[in-house]
């Protein structure tokens, strides 16, 4: 896959002129990636849809054509967060937070 760079849990797919997030990125890297850099692609319809007052994107001025495309397509370009695998359980999820001191957590105290 030309243009794909992986360093630990960071995946970069920079400057590939893609208009949507390539399916192979999720399939091949979704199970381990914690950071994804899609800079300098043709994605930002979704970003412009969410941030309509944005003046610059990827160090370039946002064009009228990009704004128009964002109005038409932006709402349909959802960003989907992958479900964590069983091995990715966050430590904070294992121990539920309670504001009570440990002695008062038990009913017998």
BALOBA-1460 file (C-alpha; in Angstrom, 3 decimals):
// residues 109
<rec num="1" residu="x" x="0.000" y="0.000" z="0.000"/>
<rec num="2" residu="x" x="1.846" y="3.033" z="-1.265"/>
<rec num="3" residu="x" x="1.791" y="6.020" z="1.039"/>
<rec num="4" residu="x" x="0.953" y="4.035" z="4.164"/>
<rec num="5" residu="x" x="3.398" y="4.486" z="7.034"/>
<rec num="6" residu="x" x="3.114" y="2.698" z="10.368"/>
<rec num="7" residu="x" x="5.144" y="3.557" z="13.462"/>
<rec num="8" residu="x" x="4.007" y="1.675" z="16.546"/>
<rec num="9" residu="x" x="0.359" y="2.614" z="17.033"/>
<rec num="10" residu="x" x="0.499" y="5.626" z="14.683"/>
<rec num="11" residu="x" x="-0.734" y="5.207" z="11.121"/>
<rec num="12" residu="x" x="-0.088" y="7.875" z="8.496"/>
<rec num="13" residu="x" x="-1.713" y="8.049" z="5.080"/>
<rec num="14" residu="x" x="-0.627" y="11.527" z="4.061"/>
<rec num="15" residu="x" x="-1.024" y="13.234" z="0.684"/>
<rec num="16" residu="x" x="-2.772" y="10.433" z="-1.179"/>
<rec num="17" residu="x" x="-5.553" y="12.603" z="-2.678"/>
<rec num="18" residu="x" x="-8.202" y="10.218" z="-1.350"/>
<rec num="19" residu="x" x="-11.765" y="11.547" z="-1.092"/>
<rec num="20" residu="x" x="-12.862" y="9.015" z="1.519"/>
<rec num="21" residu="x" x="-11.065" y="7.019" z="4.180"/>
<rec num="22" residu="x" x="-9.767" y="3.890" z="2.438"/>
<rec num="23" residu="x" x="-11.411" y="0.693" z="3.640"/>
<rec num="24" residu="x" x="-8.059" y="-1.083" z="3.838"/>
<rec num="25" residu="x" x="-6.891" y="1.292" z="6.599"/>
<rec num="26" residu="x" x="-9.599" y="0.089" z="8.948"/>
<rec num="27" residu="x" x="-9.244" y="-3.522" z="7.906"/>
<rec num="28" residu="x" x="-5.439" y="-3.663" z="8.140"/>
<rec num="29" residu="x" x="-4.679" y="-1.138" z="10.887"/>
<rec num="30" residu="x" x="-7.889" y="-0.626" z="12.859"/>
<rec num="31" residu="x" x="-7.096" y="-3.271" z="15.459"/>
<rec num="32" residu="x" x="-3.928" y="-1.529" z="16.689"/>
<rec num="33" residu="x" x="-3.994" y="2.112" z="15.548"/>
<rec num="34" residu="x" x="-4.375" y="4.756" z="18.235"/>
<rec num="35" residu="x" x="-3.447" y="7.759" z="16.023"/>
<rec num="36" residu="x" x="-4.381" y="8.288" z="12.400"/>
<rec num="37" residu="x" x="-2.953" y="11.097" z="10.276"/>
<rec num="38" residu="x" x="-4.868" y="11.734" z="7.065"/>
<rec num="39" residu="x" x="-3.397" y="15.178" z="6.365"/>
<rec num="40" residu="x" x="-3.215" y="16.538" z="2.840"/>
<rec num="41" residu="x" x="-5.961" y="14.349" z="1.413"/>
<rec num="42" residu="x" x="-9.290" y="15.420" z="-0.052"/>
<rec num="43" residu="x" x="-11.307" y="14.565" z="3.084"/>
<rec num="44" residu="x" x="-12.057" y="17.528" z="4.718"/>
<rec num="45" residu="x" x="-15.743" y="17.817" z="3.282"/>
<rec num="46" residu="x" x="-16.722" y="16.343" z="6.620"/>
<rec num="47" residu="x" x="-14.446" y="18.709" z="8.535"/>
<rec num="48" residu="x" x="-15.791" y="21.734" z="6.661"/>
<rec num="49" residu="x" x="-19.315" y="20.522" z="7.274"/>
<rec num="50" residu="x" x="-18.649" y="20.404" z="11.012"/>
<rec num="51" residu="x" x="-16.524" y="23.586" z="11.081"/>
<rec num="52" residu="x" x="-18.115" y="25.842" z="8.438"/>
<rec num="53" residu="x" x="-16.188" y="28.970" z="9.519"/>
<rec num="54" residu="x" x="-12.813" y="27.328" z="9.051"/>
<rec num="55" residu="x" x="-10.562" y="29.554" z="6.918"/>
<rec num="56" residu="x" x="-7.537" y="27.249" z="6.469"/>
<rec num="57" residu="x" x="-7.250" y="23.483" z="6.316"/>
<rec num="58" residu="x" x="-3.953" y="21.621" z="5.914"/>
<rec num="59" residu="x" x="-2.159" y="24.982" z="5.688"/>
<rec num="60" residu="x" x="-4.197" y="26.003" z="2.630"/>
<rec num="61" residu="x" x="-7.039" y="28.476" z="2.295"/>
<rec num="62" residu="x" x="-10.456" y="26.807" z="2.062"/>
<rec num="63" residu="x" x="-11.922" y="27.402" z="-1.409"/>
<rec num="64" residu="x" x="-15.507" y="28.234" z="-2.347"/>
<rec num="65" residu="x" x="-15.694" y="24.909" z="-4.226"/>
<rec num="66" residu="x" x="-14.657" y="23.005" z="-1.075"/>
<rec num="67" residu="x" x="-17.323" y="24.816" z="0.950"/>
<rec num="68" residu="x" x="-19.996" y="23.992" z="-1.631"/>
<rec num="69" residu="x" x="-18.952" y="20.342" z="-1.691"/>
<rec num="70" residu="x" x="-19.046" y="20.265" z="2.112"/>
<rec num="71" residu="x" x="-22.642" y="21.527" z="2.040"/>
<rec num="72" residu="x" x="-23.654" y="18.732" z="-0.338"/>
<rec num="73" residu="x" x="-21.544" y="15.781" z="0.892"/>
<rec num="74" residu="x" x="-20.204" y="16.661" z="4.325"/>
<rec num="75" residu="x" x="-23.080" y="15.328" z="6.396"/>
<rec num="76" residu="x" x="-22.727" y="11.898" z="4.788"/>
<rec num="77" residu="x" x="-19.029" y="11.465" z="5.587"/>
<rec num="78" residu="x" x="-19.283" y="10.098" z="9.105"/>
<rec num="79" residu="x" x="-16.219" y="9.306" z="11.166"/>
<rec num="80" residu="x" x="-16.704" y="5.928" z="12.821"/>
<rec num="81" residu="x" x="-14.857" y="5.018" z="16.000"/>
<rec num="82" residu="x" x="-13.858" y="1.345" z="16.082"/>
<rec num="83" residu="x" x="-15.087" y="-0.792" z="18.934"/>
<rec num="84" residu="x" x="-12.299" y="-1.723" z="21.364"/>
<rec num="85" residu="x" x="-11.179" y="-5.321" z="21.323"/>
<rec num="86" residu="x" x="-11.241" y="-7.339" z="24.539"/>
<rec num="87" residu="x" x="-7.499" y="-6.733" z="25.047"/>
<rec num="88" residu="x" x="-7.906" y="-2.936" z="24.875"/>
<rec num="89" residu="x" x="-9.921" y="-2.503" z="28.062"/>
<rec num="90" residu="x" x="-8.868" y="0.760" z="29.612"/>
<rec num="91" residu="x" x="-7.655" y="0.606" z="33.203"/>
<rec num="92" residu="x" x="-10.152" y="3.306" z="34.153"/>
<rec num="93" residu="x" x="-12.992" y="1.071" z="32.973"/>
<rec num="94" residu="x" x="-11.840" y="-1.775" z="35.183"/>
<rec num="95" residu="x" x="-12.188" y="0.302" z="38.370"/>
<rec num="96" residu="x" x="-15.321" y="2.368" z="38.608"/>
<rec num="97" residu="x" x="-14.835" y="5.783" z="40.182"/>
<rec num="98" residu="x" x="-16.561" y="6.443" z="43.469"/>
<rec num="99" residu="x" x="-16.276" y="9.683" z="45.414"/>
<rec num="100" residu="x" x="-16.731" y="7.860" z="48.725"/>
<rec num="101" residu="x" x="-13.781" y="6.838" z="50.897"/>
<rec num="102" residu="x" x="-12.996" y="3.109" z="50.703"/>
<rec num="103" residu="x" x="-14.230" y="2.496" z="54.271"/>
<rec num="104" residu="x" x="-17.716" y="3.765" z="53.434"/>
<rec num="105" residu="x" x="-18.134" y="1.702" z="50.267"/>
<rec num="106" residu="x" x="-19.216" y="-1.408" z="52.105"/>
<rec num="107" residu="x" x="-22.727" y="-1.611" z="53.545"/>
<rec num="108" residu="x" x="-21.454" y="-2.961" z="56.859"/>
<rec num="109" residu="x" x="-19.361" y="0.164" z="57.579"/>
